[in-house]
């Protein structure tokens, strides 16, 4: 029963981390012009729709690398907030570069563009939200870890 509860917590954490990553990326892309869109202090519904669609896109694109990270984190009981932020950033940057990490050497902005910074920031935000919900209890479903927490 503990495993089923853990899997549900992991799925909820993944969904909310994708939403957080999408919000950071969307609001970061709006940049200084965001003030013009926000009339009463909240973004218009169109921005929230973009965040929702972006969350679904991120969830689909990042599913496989995230499964690998989550399995490793659960198996090794990684609970460091710093580790989840770094791994979120690494997954986001890996997805932004794709499998071609060579890039075009003649154009340095390929590696240091504003979009890449936003990918990294959104990955960090996603990793931190995941840690807050599920990562700080990684590996707690095993009987050995349960004995540690109850003693």
C-alpha positions in Angstrom: 0.0 0.0 0.0 2.9 2.4 0.7 4.2 1.9 -2.8 0.8 2.9 -4.4 0.7 6.0 -2.2 4.2 6.9 -3.2 3.5 6.5 -6.9 0.4 8.8 -6.6 2.6 11.4 -4.8 5.2 11.1 -7.5 2.6 11.6 -10.3 1.1 14.6 -8.5 4.6 16.1 -7.9 5.5 15.6 -11.6 2.3 17.3 -12.8 2.8 20.3 -10.5 6.5 20.6 -11.3 5.6 20.7 -15.0 3.1 23.4 -14.3 5.7 25.4 -12.3 8.3 25.0 -15.1 5.8 26.2 -17.7 4.8 29.2 -15.6 8.4 30.2 -15.1 9.2 29.8 -18.8 6.1 31.6 -20.0 6.4 34.5 -17.6 10.1 34.7 -18.4 9.4 34.9 -22.1 6.9 37.7 -21.6 9.7 39.7 -19.8 9.3 43.4 -19.2 6.1 43.5 -21.4 4.3 41.5 -18.8 3.3 44.6 -17.0 1.3 45.8 -20.0 -0.7 42.6 -20.0 -1.4 42.5 -16.2 -4.2 44.9 -15.6 -5.3 44.0 -12.1 -2.1 42.3 -11.0 -3.0 38.9 -12.5 -2.1 37.7 -15.9 -5.0 37.6 -18.4 -6.6 34.2 -19.1 -4.7 33.8 -22.3 -1.4 33.7 -20.4 -2.8 31.0 -18.1 -4.0 29.0 -21.1 -0.4 29.2 -22.5 0.9 28.0 -19.2 -1.5 25.1 -19.2 -0.6 24.0 -22.7 3.1 24.5 -21.9 2.7 22.2 -18.9 1.3 19.4 -21.0 4.1 19.9 -23.6 6.7 19.8 -20.9 5.2 16.8 -19.3 5.2 14.8 -22.5 8.7 15.9 -23.6 10.4 15.4 -20.2 8.7 12.1 -19.3 11.5 9.7 -20.2 14.4 11.6 -18.7 12.4 12.4 -15.6 11.5 8.7 -15.1 15.2 7.9 -15.1 15.9 10.6 -12.5 13.0 9.6 -10.3 13.9 6.0 -10.3 17.5 6.8 -9.4 16.3 9.2 -6.7 13.9 6.7 -5.2 16.4 3.8 -5.4 19.2 5.8 -3.8 17.0 7.8 -1.5 18.3 11.2 -2.7 16.7 13.9 -0.7 18.9 17.0 -1.3 17.0 20.1 -2.5 20.1 21.2 -4.3 20.3 17.9 -6.2 16.7 18.2 -7.4 17.3 21.8 -8.6 20.5 20.8 -10.5 18.9 17.7 -12.0 15.8 19.7 -13.1 18.1 22.2 -14.8 20.1 19.4 -16.4 17.0 17.7 -17.8 15.6 21.0 -19.1 18.9 21.9 -20.8 19.3 18.4 -22.2 15.8 18.7 -23.8 16.6 22.2 -25.1 19.8 21.0 -26.8 18.4 17.7 -27.9 20.8 15.0 -28.9 23.0 17.4 -30.8 25.2 18.9 -28.1 27.8 20.0 -30.6 25.9 23.1 -31.7 27.3 25.7 -34.2 30.7 26.8 -32.9 30.6 30.0 -35.1 27.7 31.4 -33.1 28.3 31.6 -29.3 24.8 32.9 -28.7 23.6 29.3 -29.5 24.9 28.2 -26.1 24.2 31.3 -24.0 20.8 32.6 -25.3 18.0 34.0 -23.2 15.9 31.0 -24.0 18.5 28.6 -22.7 18.6 30.6 -19.4 14.9 30.3 -19.2 15.1 26.5 -19.8 17.5 26.2 -17.0 15.4 28.4 -14.7 12.2 26.5 -15.5 14.0 23.2 -14.9 15.2 24.5 -11.5 11.7 25.6 -10.6 10.3 22.2 -11.7 12.9 20.3 -9.7 12.3 22.4 -6.6 8.5 21.9 -6.7 9.1 18.2 -7.2 11.4 18.1 -4.2 8.8 20.0 -2.1 6.1 17.4 -2.8 7.8 14.1 -3.3 11.6 14.4 -3.4 12.2 15.2 0.2 10.7 11.8 1.1 12.5 9.8 -1.6 13.0 6.2 -0.7 10.8 6.4 2.4 8.5 3.6 1.1 11.2 0.9 1.7 11.0 -0.9 5.0 14.6 0.1 5.9 13.8 3.8 5.4 10.5 3.4 7.3 12.4 2.0 10.3 14.7 5.0 10.3 11.9 7.5 10.3 9.9 5.7 13.0 12.8 5.2 15.4 
